[in-house]
Amino acid sequence: MDIKVLGPFSVRERGGTITSPWPQATQVLALLAAQAGGIVPTAHLIEELWPGLPPRHAEDLVEGHVRHLRSQMGAPAAPTGRAEVQPTDAALASVPGGYRLDSGDGAHDARAFQRAAGAGYRAMETEDFERAAGRLREALGLWGGKPYAGVRTGPHLRAHAARLEESWKRALDQWIAAGLQLGRCRELHADLLVLLSDFRPRQPLYEGLWAGLQLGGDPCRLLRNHQRLSRGSRIPMASASVHVCGHPKRSLAGNFAAEPAITGRPAGSHLFAWHSRPTGLPATGIGEWGALSYPS
């Protein structure tokens, strides 16, 4: 079973895509895929589908979605020379307290991202910038859009998507740092235009980088100023708003292309006033691997 969550969501089994006309069934499949191989409690599925007041017999409704997904998976073919056939619920199993999606030896793009990015971070620690640049670019290339695109998301999927976006930002910034160490400003500029057109968080730091890339100018100066801003103005995982001289959009791209106005401070940091507001995302429920904690 192959799982893709870093962009349009899809689950493929034996060459076919598991689809459902019912948005809630797809939502259940997405949450199970987020923690493939682990147990997702029924209570978390209920919270995901009905964040407020769940309906009566919510557990029965979840079970109905699971049965529907099993019917979409179909019965696997018997291996050659064997009489037994794997039961339909082997891939999507009912376990005490919840359900488990078993992807077997299939690919999972979020976990492939985790492995490649982790290798890149370790290479950065040893100052092997060539290897770091390669592995981090490999990790970033797995992204094709917003996580879980096309899926209606509740609190647990939104929390997982937010963690993935935070990991993407760290990988991108470390990849830029490795490229600058190798003196590849122009190559970074061209590649970033491709990467950021596929996906970028809707946050001022990365929207400003995107706008600065399109304006042109000295790519080394642009990327070094992005580094200064990313170090001095880390955007929290909660949503944020930014005001630049009273105008949310004005001068943001120009700020990335300019030299620091005040020695020792990030470029344009005097223009930023961050105001965070809580998003209400749950801290748990996706599994430890979902936090994507890499060696720093």
TITORLO-279158 format. One line per 2 residues: their letters; for each residue y, x, z of N, C-alpha, C. Coordinates in pm, whole numbers, plus 50000, padded with zeros to 5 digits. Layout:
TITORLO-279158
A) Y:X:Z:Y:X:Z:Y:X:Z ~ ... $
This chain:
TITORLO-279158
MD) 49881:50085:50000:50000:50000:50000:50125:50089:50000 ~ 50214:50067:49904:50337:50144:49892:50455:50058:49934 $
IK) 50540:50114:50021:50651:50039:50081:50782:50108:50046 ~ 50879:50030:50000:51013:50081:49973:51114:49996:50049 $
VL) 51196:50063:50130:51300:49993:50205:51438:50053:50180 ~ 51446:50171:50116:51573:50240:50094:51638:50193:49965 $
GP) 51674:50067:49963:51726:50001:49845:51659:49865:49834 ~ 51636:49815:49712:51564:49688:49699:51428:49695:49767 $
FS) 51400:49600:49854:51276:49600:49931:51159:49560:49843 ~ 51049:49635:49857:50927:49598:49784:50805:49652:49856 $
VR) 50697:49578:49845:50566:49620:49895:50468:49600:49781 ~ 50399:49708:49744:50301:49701:49635:50163:49735:49689 $
ER) 50067:49657:49645:49929:49680:49686:49839:49666:49564 ~ 49757:49768:49542:49664:49771:49428:49735:49739:49297 $
GG) 49855:49796:49278:49926:49782:49152:50010:49657:49140 ~ 50000:49565:49236:50078:49442:49228:50180:49433:49341 $
TI) 50291:49367:49314:50395:49351:49414:50369:49226:49496 ~ 50377:49240:49628:50360:49126:49718:50494:49053:49725 $
TS) 50498:48933:49675:50622:48856:49672:50599:48719:49735 ~ 50708:48657:49773:50702:48522:49828:50828:48448:49788 $
PW) 50815:48320:49753:50935:48241:49724:51010:48200:49850 ~ 50951:48228:49967:51010:48184:50093:51082:48300:50160 $
PQ) 51215:48291:50176:51292:48402:50235:51242:48444:50373 ~ 51198:48349:50456:51153:48387:50590:51023:48465:50584 $
AT) 50936:48434:50490:50812:48510:50477:50843:48654:50434 ~ 50938:48670:50343:50979:48805:50302:51040:48880:50420 $
QV) 51116:48809:50503:51176:48870:50622:51069:48919:50718 ~ 50964:48840:50737:50852:48881:50822:50786:49006:50763 $
LA) 50763:49006:50633:50700:49122:50569:50787:49246:50585 ~ 50919:49231:50572:51009:49346:50584:51006:49405:50724 $
LL) 51003:49320:50827:51000:49371:50963:50866:49439:50992 ~ 50757:49385:50940:50628:49449:50954:50625:49583:50880 $
AA) 50688:49588:50762:50692:49712:50684:50777:49818:50752 ~ 50880:49775:50825:50965:49871:50897:50885:49950:50999 $
QA) 50780:49889:51052:50697:49955:51152:50551:49955:51108 ~ 50530:49983:50980:50394:49982:50925:50302:50072:51007 $
GG) 50188:50019:51042:50092:50093:51124:50109:50067:51272 ~ 50221:50010:51312:50245:49977:51453:50244:49826:51474 $
IV) 50243:49788:51599:50239:49647:51633:50381:49593:51643 ~ 50407:49483:51574:50534:49411:51586:50507:49287:51671 $
PT) 50565:49278:51789:50540:49162:51875:50586:49032:51809 ~ 50511:48928:51833:50549:48796:51782:50689:48759:51829 $
AH) 50723:48795:51952:50856:48764:52005:50966:48826:51921 ~ 50944:48948:51867:51045:49013:51784:51057:48942:51649 $
LI) 50945:48896:51595:50950:48820:51470:51028:48690:51489 ~ 51007:48626:51601:51080:48502:51631:51229:48530:51645 $
EE) 51264:48638:51716:51406:48676:51730:51468:48708:51596 ~ 51390:48771:51508:51441:48806:51376:51470:48683:51291 $
LW) 51379:48587:51295:51393:48468:51210:51493:48368:51266 ~ 51496:48356:51399:51583:48257:51464:51657:48325:51580 $
PG) 51765:48399:51551:51833:48476:51655:51889:48391:51768 ~ 51920:48267:51741:51973:48181:51847:51862:48109:51919 $
LP) 51857:47979:51902:51755:47897:51966:51639:47876:51870 ~ 51521:47932:51897:51409:47915:51805:51360:47771:51805 $
PR) 51300:47727:51696:51248:47591:51691:51122:47576:51776 ~ 51085:47453:51798:50959:47429:51868:50844:47482:51781 $
HA) 50741:47529:51847:50623:47581:51777:50659:47700:51687 ~ 50754:47783:51732:50796:47899:51652:50679:47992:51624 $
ED) 50591:48011:51722:50476:48099:51701:50386:48047:51590 ~ 50370:47917:51583:50288:47859:51476:50353:47881:51340 $
LV) 50486:47872:51336:50557:47893:51210:50543:48038:51164 ~ 50551:48132:51259:50531:48273:51224:50389:48294:51171 $
EG) 50293:48236:51239:50153:48248:51194:50137:48191:51054 ~ 50208:48084:51024:50203:48027:50889:50257:48124:50785 $
HV) 50365:48193:50818:50420:48293:50725:50320:48406:50705 ~ 50253:48448:50810:50155:48556:50799:50038:48513:50711 $
RH) 49989:48392:50730:49880:48343:50645:49923:48339:50499 ~ 50047:48297:50477:50098:48292:50339:50103:48433:50279 $
LR) 50148:48531:50356:50154:48669:50305:50015:48722:50275 ~ 49919:48688:50360:49781:48732:50333:49731:48672:50202 $
SQ) 49766:48547:50176:49722:48485:50051:49785:48553:49930 ~ 49906:48607:49948:49971:48679:49838:49908:48816:49816 $
MG) 49852:48873:49923:49785:49003:49909:49653:48989:49836 ~ 49582:48881:49861:49454:48861:49797:49346:48945:49860 $
AP) 49224:48924:49818:49110:49000:49872:49091:49127:49793 ~ 49081:49241:49858:49060:49367:49786:48923:49376:49722 $
AA) 48915:49455:49616:48788:49472:49547:48694:49558:49630 ~ 48563:49529:49618:48463:49607:49692:48450:49745:49631 $
PT) 48442:49848:49714:48422:49984:49660:48290:49993:49584 ~ 48288:50081:49484:48167:50098:49403:48050:50139:49490 $
GR) 47935:50070:49471:47814:50106:49545:47808:50047:49685 ~ 47908:49966:49723:47905:49904:49856:47907:49753:49842 $
AE) 47834:49689:49930:47826:49543:49923:47938:49476:49999 ~ 47991:49544:50105:48089:49477:50189:48226:49476:50123 $
VQ) 48303:49375:50153:48439:49361:50104:48532:49359:50224 ~ 48638:49438:50218:48733:49442:50329:48797:49304:50346 $
PT) 48801:49250:50469:48861:49118:50488:49009:49120:50457 ~ 49061:49001:50422:49201:48991:50381:49296:49034:50490 $
DA) 49257:49011:50617:49349:49043:50725:49339:49188:50771 ~ 49266:49273:50694:49259:49414:50731:49395:49481:50711 $
AL) 49465:49443:50605:49597:49502:50578:49704:49439:50667 ~ 49691:49311:50697:49786:49241:50782:49707:49174:50895 $
AS) 49695:49247:51005:49603:49208:51113:49676:49136:51224 ~ 49609:49037:51280:49655:48974:51404:49599:49056:51520 $
VP) 49687:49096:51610:49647:49175:51727:49705:49106:51850 ~ 49654:49137:51968:49708:49072:52088:49860:49092:52099 $
GG) 49930:48982:52100:50075:48986:52117:50156:49000:51991 ~ 50091:49017:51875:50170:49033:51754:50087:49059:51630 $
YR) 50143:49138:51538:50080:49164:51408:50101:49310:51370 ~ 50012:49359:51283:50022:49497:51236:49997:49501:51087 $
LD) 50089:49566:51013:50072:49589:50870:50018:49730:50851 ~ 49901:49742:50790:49837:49872:50768:49859:49912:50623 $
SG) 49941:50015:50602:49969:50061:50466:49869:50164:50418 ~ 49773:50200:50504:49672:50297:50464:49734:50431:50430 $
DG) 49692:50488:50318:49745:50617:50273:49860:50600:50174 ~ 49916:50480:50168:50022:50454:50072:50153:50522:50108 $
AH) 50247:50518:50015:50377:50582:50034:50470:50488:50111 ~ 50558:50548:50189:50663:50474:50262:50790:50556:50246 $
DA) 50888:50506:50169:51002:50590:50134:51086:50631:50254 ~ 51096:50546:50358:51173:50585:50476:51106:50701:50550 $
RA) 50974:50703:50551:50905:50812:50618:50908:50939:50534 ~ 50904:50922:50401:50920:51039:50315:51060:51098:50332 $
FQ) 51159:51012:50346:51296:51058:50374:51299:51134:50506 ~ 51233:51081:50607:51230:51146:50738:51170:51286:50729 $
RA) 51060:51300:50656:50994:51431:50645:51082:51531:50569 ~ 51137:51487:50456:51217:51579:50375:51346:51619:50447 $
AG) 51412:51522:50510:51536:51552:50582:51507:51643:50700 ~ 51399:51616:50773:51362:51701:50886:51340:51844:50843 $
AG) 51273:51864:50729:51252:52000:50677:51385:52065:50641 ~ 51477:51984:50588:51609:52037:50555:51687:52080:50678 $
YR) 51679:52001:50786:51749:52037:50909:51692:52166:50970 ~ 51561:52179:50965:51500:52301:51019:51542:52423:50937 $
AM) 51552:52406:50804:51597:52516:50720:51743:52552:50750 ~ 51825:52452:50781:51964:52480:50817:51970:52563:50945 $
ET) 51882:52535:51040:51881:52609:51166:51850:52757:51144 ~ 51767:52786:51045:51731:52926:51016:51820:52987:50907 $
ED) 51922:52913:50865:52017:52957:50763:51950:52983:50629 ~ 51843:52909:50602:51780:52912:50470:51846:52801:50389 $
FE) 51966:52828:50340:52048:52723:50279:51990:52676:50146 ~ 51922:52762:50075:51860:52722:49949:51754:52615:49973 $
RA) 51664:52642:50068:51561:52544:50099:51623:52417:50158 ~ 51721:52433:50245:51785:52317:50307:51847:52227:50201 $
AG) 51918:52286:50105:51981:52207:50000:51876:52131:49918 ~ 51765:52198:49888:51661:52134:49809:51594:52018:49881 $
RL) 51557:52037:50008:51487:51932:50080:51579:51815:50113 ~ 51705:51845:50146:51799:51736:50176:51832:51657:50050 $
RE) 51844:51725:49937:51867:51651:49811:51747:51566:49777 ~ 51628:51617:49803:51506:51538:49783:51510:51412:49868 $
AL) 51550:51426:49994:51558:51311:50084:51659:51209:50035 ~ 51777:51255:49997:51882:51163:49952:51845:51094:49821 $
GL) 51766:51161:49738:51725:51102:49611:51631:50983:49626 ~ 51577:50963:49745:51488:50849:49769:51565:50718:49785 $
WG) 51697:50728:49803:51778:50609:49824:51819:50548:49691 ~ 51803:50415:49683:51844:50344:49562:51940:50230:49589 $
GK) 51991:50224:49713:52083:50116:49748:52081:50091:49897 ~ 52143:49982:49936:52148:49944:50077:52008:49915:50128 $
PY) 51973:49962:50249:51838:49935:50301:51807:49786:50306 ~ 51686:49753:50266:51636:49615:50266:51718:49523:50176 $
AG) 51770:49578:50068:51847:49496:49974:51760:49381:49923 ~ 51819:49263:49920:51748:49145:49872:51676:49068:49980 $
VR) 51680:49117:50104:51611:49050:50215:51716:48994:50311 ~ 51696:48870:50352:51781:48815:50457:51746:48887:50587 $
TG) 51847:48936:50658:51821:49018:50776:51871:48951:50903 ~ 51789:48963:51007:51826:48921:51141:51856:49044:51226 $
PH) 51862:49029:51358:51907:49140:51443:51819:49264:51437 ~ 51687:49249:51427:51601:49367:51427:51609:49444:51296 $
LR) 51608:49375:51183:51621:49444:51055:51760:49505:51039 ~ 51863:49438:51089:51996:49497:51081:52004:49624:51164 $
AH) 51940:49624:51280:51939:49744:51365:51869:49859:51293 ~ 51757:49829:51230:51684:49934:51160:51763:49986:51042 $
AA) 51826:49895:50966:51908:49937:50852:52024:50025:50898 ~ 52084:49991:51013:52195:50071:51065:52148:50211:51102 $
RL) 52028:50223:51161:51975:50356:51195:51949:50438:51069 ~ 51897:50373:50967:51872:50443:50842:52003:50492:50781 $
EE) 52107:50410:50785:52236:50452:50730:52293:50570:50808 ~ 52277:50569:50939:52323:50683:51018:52249:50810:50977 $
SW) 52118:50798:50951:52039:50914:50910:52081:50961:50771 ~ 52113:50866:50682:52162:50903:50549:52291:50984:50560 $
KR) 52383:50942:50647:52510:51012:50663:52488:51155:50712 ~ 52398:51170:50808:52370:51306:50858:52311:51393:50748 $
AL) 52216:51336:50671:52153:51413:50564:52256:51452:50458 ~ 52343:51358:50421:52444:51389:50320:52537:51499:50367 $
DQ) 52585:51489:50490:52680:51588:50540:52615:51726:50552 ~ 52489:51730:50593:52419:51859:50601:52392:51917:50462 $
WI) 52364:51831:50366:52343:51877:50228:52472:51935:50171 ~ 52585:51869:50198:52714:51922:50154:52739:52059:50218 $
AA) 52709:52069:50349:52730:52196:50419:52645:52307:50358 ~ 52519:52277:50325:52433:52378:50263:52487:52419:50127 $
GL) 52531:52321:50047:52585:52353:49916:52711:52437:49923 ~ 52797:52410:50020:52917:52491:50036:52882:52634:50076 $
QL) 52781:52649:50160:52737:52784:50196:52688:52861:50075 ~ 52631:52789:49978:52580:52853:49856:52686:52865:49748 $
GR) 52808:52816:49775:52916:52825:49678:52899:52733:49559 ~ 52840:52616:49579:52810:52525:49467:52901:52402:49468 $
CR) 53029:52426:49478:53123:52313:49488:53116:52222:49367 ~ 53116:52278:49248:53119:52194:49127:52988:52119:49109 $
EL) 52876:52185:49142:52748:52115:49133:52742:52000:49233 ~ 52792:52023:49354:52797:51918:49454:52883:51802:49405 $
HA) 52998:51832:49347:53088:51728:49298:53017:51637:49199 ~ 52948:51697:49101:52879:51617:48999:52765:51536:49059 $
DL) 52689:51597:49149:52574:51529:49208:52618:51417:49302 ~ 52728:51439:49375:52777:51336:49467:52822:51212:49392 $
LV) 52877:51228:49272:52916:51111:49193:52795:51023:49164 ~ 52680:51087:49143:52557:51011:49118:52507:50947:49248 $
LL) 52496:51027:49354:52442:50978:49480:52526:50863:49537 ~ 52656:50880:49538:52742:50780:49601:52758:50656:49515 $
SD) 52727:50666:49386:52726:50545:49304:52603:50461:49332 ~ 52493:50526:49375:52371:50453:49412:52386:50387:49547 $
FR) 52442:50461:49644:52457:50406:49779:52561:50486:49855 ~ 52641:50414:49932:52731:50475:50030:52766:50368:50132 $
PR) 52775:50406:50260:52814:50309:50362:52957:50262:50338 ~ 52983:50136:50367:53117:50081:50350:53201:50122:50471 $
QP) 53226:50250:50479:53305:50305:50588:53410:50399:50530 ~ 53527:50407:50593:53639:50481:50534:53607:50627:50500 $
LY) 53529:50694:50582:53500:50835:50557:53432:50854:50422 ~ 53336:50767:50388:53259:50783:50265:53324:50712:50147 $
EG) 53394:50603:50173:53473:50541:50066:53584:50636:50022 ~ 53644:50706:50122:53748:50803:50089:53695:50921:50010 $
LW) 53575:50968:50046:53512:51076:49971:53487:51033:49827 ~ 53435:50912:49811:53407:50858:49678:53534:50851:49594 $
AG) 53641:50800:49655:53767:50789:49583:53822:50927:49548 ~ 53810:51022:49641:53856:51158:49614:53780:51225:49501 $
LQ) 53649:51200:49494:53568:51257:49386:53614:51204:49251 ~ 53648:51077:49247:53690:51017:49121:53828:51065:49078 $
LG) 53912:51101:49175:54045:51151:49142:54042:51291:49083 ~ 53934:51365:49108:53924:51501:49059:53995:51599:49151 $
GD) 54042:51708:49097:54106:51811:49178:54007:51919:49216 ~ 54045:52001:49312:53963:52113:49356:53845:52061:49438 $
PC) 53719:52071:49387:53606:52015:49460:53579:52087:49593 ~ 53605:52218:49598:53581:52291:49723:53675:52241:49833 $
RL) 53800:52223:49800:53896:52174:49899:53858:52033:49944 ~ 53823:51948:49848:53784:51810:49880:53667:51807:49977 $
LR) 53563:51886:49949:53441:51882:50030:53461:51949:50165 ~ 53542:52053:50170:53569:52115:50301:53650:52021:50390 $
NH) 53742:51948:50330:53817:51851:50410:53729:51735:50456 ~ 53632:51698:50371:53535:51597:50416:53459:51648:50537 $
QR) 53419:51776:50534:53350:51834:50649:53436:51825:50774 ~ 53564:51859:50763:53651:51855:50880:53662:51713:50935 $
LS) 53676:51618:50845:53689:51479:50889:53559:51427:50952 ~ 53446:51464:50893:53319:51416:50946:53290:51475:51084 $
RG) 53336:51596:51109:53316:51657:51241:53412:51600:51344 ~ 53534:51571:51301:53636:51528:51397:53646:51380:51416 $
SR) 53592:51302:51324:53607:51156:51332:53475:51089:51302 ~ 53372:51120:51380:53241:51059:51361:53252:50909:51380 $
IP) 53206:50834:51282:53209:50688:51290:53090:50642:51372 ~ 53109:50562:51477:52996:50515:51556:52910:50418:51478 $
MA) 52786:50395:51529:52696:50307:51458:52748:50165:51458 ~ 52828:50127:51557:52892:49997:51554:52992:49995:51440 $
SA) 53025:49875:51393:53118:49864:51283:53255:49911:51327 ~ 53334:49959:51232:53463:50015:51265:53565:49973:51162 $
SV) 53692:49970:51201:53802:49947:51108:53896:50064:51117 ~ 53968:50090:51010:54057:50205:51006:54193:50163:50954 $
HV) 54298:50222:51007:54433:50196:50961:54497:50328:50924 ~ 54544:50340:50803:54610:50461:50757:54757:50427:50740 $
CG) 54838:50475:50832:54982:50448:50830:55010:50300:50816 ~ 54926:50218:50880:54947:50074:50877:54888:50006:50756 $
HP) 54834:50085:50661:54777:50027:50540:54632:50072:50530 ~ 54535:49978:50539:54393:50017:50543:54349:50100:50424 $
KR) 54404:50080:50305:54356:50150:50186:54447:50266:50145 ~ 54575:50258:50173:54671:50352:50117:54649:50494:50168 $
SL) 54655:50590:50077:54655:50733:50108:54521:50787:50157 ~ 54415:50703:50163:54289:50753:50218:54228:50858:50127 $
AG) 54223:50830:49995:54166:50928:49904:54251:51054:49899 ~ 54382:51036:49901:54470:51151:49899:54453:51238:50021 $
NF) 54418:51176:50132:54397:51250:50255:54281:51348:50241 ~ 54177:51309:50165:54063:51398:50145:54099:51516:50055 $
AA) 54192:51493:49964:54226:51600:49871:54332:51694:49927 ~ 54392:51659:50040:54500:51739:50094:54449:51841:50194 $
EP) 54528:51946:50216:54497:52042:50320:54532:51983:50455 ~ 54473:52033:50565:54508:51981:50696:54657:51995:50722 $
AI) 54718:51887:50774:54861:51890:50799:54893:51959:50930 ~ 54795:51963:51023:54817:52022:51153:54709:52125:51178 $
TG) 54746:52250:51202:54647:52356:51219:54554:52324:51335 ~ 54423:52341:51309:54325:52319:51414:54279:52175:51428 $
RP) 54335:52085:51346:54291:51945:51351:54234:51908:51215 ~ 54141:51811:51211:54085:51771:51083:54193:51718:50990 $
AG) 54170:51736:50859:54267:51688:50762:54293:51540:50780 ~ 54417:51503:50799:54453:51363:50808:54410:51295:50934 $
SH) 54359:51372:51035:54309:51305:51156:54421:51234:51231 ~ 54546:51281:51211:54657:51216:51279:54685:51078:51222 $
LF) 54626:51049:51104:54651:50918:51042:54552:50812:51087 ~ 54439:50856:51146:54332:50762:51174:54341:50707:51314 $
AW) 54324:50576:51325:54312:50511:51457:54190:50423:51451 ~ 54083:50465:51519:53956:50393:51511:53950:50283:51617 $
HS) 53897:50169:51576:53879:50057:51668:53738:50005:51649 ~ 53649:50032:51744:53510:49988:51731:53492:49854:51797 $
RP) 53401:49779:51741:53365:49653:51803:53214:49642:51804 ~ 53156:49587:51910:53010:49582:51916:52952:49491:51810 $
TG) 52835:49528:51763:52768:49448:51662:52656:49363:51719 ~ 52618:49385:51843:52511:49308:51904:52374:49344:51856 $
LP) 52359:49464:51799:52228:49505:51750:52138:49541:51867 ~ 52011:49499:51865:51921:49534:51974:51889:49681:51974 $
AT) 51865:49736:52092:51837:49880:52103:51692:49912:52072 ~ 51605:49815:52085:51463:49841:52064:51405:49733:51973 $
GI) 51277:49751:51939:51207:49649:51863:51161:49696:51728 ~ 51197:49817:51686:51156:49867:51556:51052:49977:51571 $
GE) 51038:50032:51688:50942:50140:51706:51014:50273:51715 ~ 50954:50370:51780:51021:50497:51804:51051:50570:51675 $
WG) 50960:50560:51574:50985:50634:51451:51107:50581:51378 ~ 51137:50450:51400:51247:50389:51328:51381:50449:51363 $
AL) 51392:50514:51477:51519:50576:51514:51549:50699:51429 ~ 51445:50752:51359:51462:50866:51270:51534:50981:51339 $
SY) 51480:51024:51451:51539:51135:51526:51481:51266:51475 ~ 51565:51346:51410:51520:51471:51352:51561:51587:51440 $
PS) 51498:51701:51424:51544:51820:51496:51687:51851:51456 ~ 51773:51880:51553:51913:51909:51520:51935:52059:51519 $
